[in-house]
Amino acid sequence: LSSAFRTCKPLTNSGEALALMSWVQDPWATLAMGNFPYPSSYLLHGQGMLPAWPVREACRPLDGTFTGDADLMAAVRDAVGVFYNYSHDVTCFFNGNFQAPQRANMMTPRPRSPANSECVGDWGYQWCTEMVMPFSSGIDNDMFYPPNRFDLDASTASCLAQYQVRPRASWAAIGLGNNNLRDHPC
């Protein structure tokens, strides 16, 4: 794994291997959100540019026949490199550079909350005050994502600790609409 993914330091235990799996999974949702037909720095917060159609670019290394696991893992590394190596000058990945993930054991369910977020800016505060999104992912034996169930209590504790605010879980539905929409005279 260390060789195939060109980690900055050799992986030394199963926890680091699981963290590497999380690192490999993390960019796909961001690439999908930024899958614009033109180059963009939007989801890199102005720190670099994703290419036009970044999901297509990330899939290119995976579009082939692999002679073994090492070839496949190198292709996966190159695929996520579209996100992690947008500058084209990163020589090693994962542990020891700026992209090391914050989560260590991804196979254990963990609460999804703004404290777990790696976003910059005010997104965490906005999530806590206006845009609570109770997303869960994965199911038992899911080959893509391990179970990650939304936990409002844990998210509330995180918002209180980080921003001293309590999430309003139903604000978006109340403030932006609900299942009983009708015309309103302005």
C-alpha positions in Angstrom: 0.0 0.0 0.0 2.7 2.4 0.9 4.5 1.9 -2.4 1.4 1.9 -4.6 0.0 5.1 -3.1 3.5 6.7 -2.7 2.8 7.6 1.0 5.1 10.1 2.5 5.9 7.6 5.3 5.4 3.8 5.3 2.1 2.7 6.8 2.8 0.9 10.1 -0.6 -0.4 11.3 -4.1 -1.3 10.2 -5.4 2.1 11.5 -3.2 3.9 9.1 -4.4 1.6 6.3 -8.0 2.3 7.1 -7.3 6.0 7.2 -5.7 5.6 3.7 -9.0 4.1 2.6 -10.9 7.2 3.9 -8.4 9.4 2.1 -9.1 7.6 -1.2 -12.8 7.9 -0.7 -12.9 11.6 0.3 -12.3 13.4 -3.0 -15.1 11.7 -5.0 -18.0 13.7 -3.6 -16.0 17.0 -4.0 -15.1 16.1 -7.6 -18.7 15.4 -8.3 -19.9 18.7 -6.8 -17.3 20.5 -8.9 -17.8 18.5 -12.1 -18.1 21.7 -14.2 -17.4 21.8 -18.0 -14.7 24.4 -17.3 -11.6 24.6 -15.0 -12.6 25.9 -11.6 -10.9 26.8 -8.3 -14.3 27.0 -6.5 -14.0 23.8 -4.5 -10.3 24.3 -3.8 -11.1 27.6 -2.2 -9.0 29.5 -4.7 -5.8 27.5 -3.8 -5.6 25.7 -7.2 -7.6 24.7 -10.2 -9.6 21.5 -10.9 -9.7 20.6 -14.6 -12.8 20.8 -16.7 -15.0 17.8 -16.0 -12.8 16.6 -13.1 -14.7 13.3 -12.6 -13.9 12.3 -16.2 -10.3 13.2 -15.6 -10.2 11.1 -12.4 -11.8 8.2 -14.2 -9.2 8.2 -17.0 -6.5 6.3 -15.0 -9.2 3.7 -14.1 -10.3 3.0 -17.6 -8.0 0.2 -18.5 -7.0 -3.4 -17.8 -4.8 -4.0 -14.8 -2.4 -6.9 -14.5 -2.5 -7.0 -10.7 -3.5 -5.2 -7.5 -0.4 -2.9 -7.6 -1.4 -1.6 -11.0 -5.0 -1.0 -9.9 -3.9 0.8 -6.7 -1.5 3.0 -8.7 -4.4 3.9 -11.0 -6.6 4.7 -8.0 -3.7 6.9 -6.7 -3.6 8.7 -10.0 -7.4 9.1 -10.0 -7.6 10.8 -6.6 -4.5 12.7 -7.6 -6.8 14.9 -9.8 -7.9 16.3 -6.5 -5.0 15.9 -4.2 -2.3 16.8 -6.7 -4.1 19.6 -8.6 -0.7 21.4 -8.6 1.0 18.5 -10.3 4.0 18.8 -8.0 3.1 16.5 -5.1 5.7 13.8 -4.9 4.2 11.8 -2.0 0.7 11.4 -0.6 -1.4 11.0 2.5 0.7 10.9 5.7 3.0 13.7 6.1 1.7 16.3 3.7 -1.1 18.8 3.9 -3.8 16.4 2.7 -3.6 13.9 5.6 -7.2 13.1 6.7 -8.4 14.0 10.2 -10.2 10.7 10.7 -8.2 7.7 11.8 -10.7 4.8 11.9 -13.3 5.0 9.2 -14.8 1.6 9.7 -16.4 2.6 13.0 -19.6 4.7 12.7 -18.8 8.3 13.6 -21.2 11.2 13.9 -21.2 13.5 10.9 -20.9 17.1 12.2 -19.1 20.3 11.3 -16.3 19.5 13.7 -15.4 16.6 11.4 -15.4 18.8 8.4 -12.2 19.7 6.6 -13.9 22.7 4.9 -12.5 26.2 5.4 -14.5 29.4 5.9 -17.8 29.7 7.6 -19.5 26.5 6.4 -19.4 24.9 9.8 -21.2 27.8 11.4 -23.8 27.9 8.6 -24.3 24.1 9.0 -24.9 24.5 12.7 -27.3 27.5 12.4 -29.1 27.0 9.1 -28.3 24.0 7.0 -28.4 20.9 9.1 -28.1 18.1 6.6 -28.9 14.7 8.3 -26.9 12.6 5.8 -26.0 9.1 6.5 -23.9 6.9 4.2 -23.1 3.3 3.7 -24.9 0.1 4.7 -23.7 -3.1 6.1 -21.2 -4.6 3.7 -21.2 -1.6 1.4 -18.2 -1.9 -0.9 -17.9 1.9 -1.3 -18.6 3.5 2.1 -18.7 2.1 5.6 -21.8 2.8 7.8 -21.9 6.4 8.9 -25.2 7.2 10.6 -26.2 10.8 11.3 -26.4 11.5 15.0 -28.2 14.8 15.9 -27.1 14.6 19.6 -23.4 14.3 18.6 -23.8 17.0 16.0 -25.5 19.3 18.6 -22.6 18.7 21.1 -20.1 19.5 18.3 -21.9 22.8 17.4 -22.1 23.8 21.0 -18.4 23.1 21.6 -17.2 24.8 18.4 -19.6 27.7 17.9 -21.7 27.9 21.1 -24.9 27.5 19.0 -27.5 24.7 18.9 -28.5 23.4 15.5 -32.0 24.0 14.3 -32.6 20.8 12.6 -35.8 21.8 10.9 -34.9 25.4 9.9 -34.3 24.7 6.2 -37.7 23.1 5.8 -39.4 25.9 7.7 -37.4 28.7 6.2 -37.1 27.5 2.6 -40.3 25.5 2.1 -42.1 22.4 3.2 -44.5 19.9 1.8 -47.4 22.3 1.9 -46.1 25.0 -0.5 -48.6 27.4 -2.1 -48.4 30.8 -3.7 -47.9 33.7 -1.3 -48.8 37.2 -2.3 -45.6 39.4 -1.9 
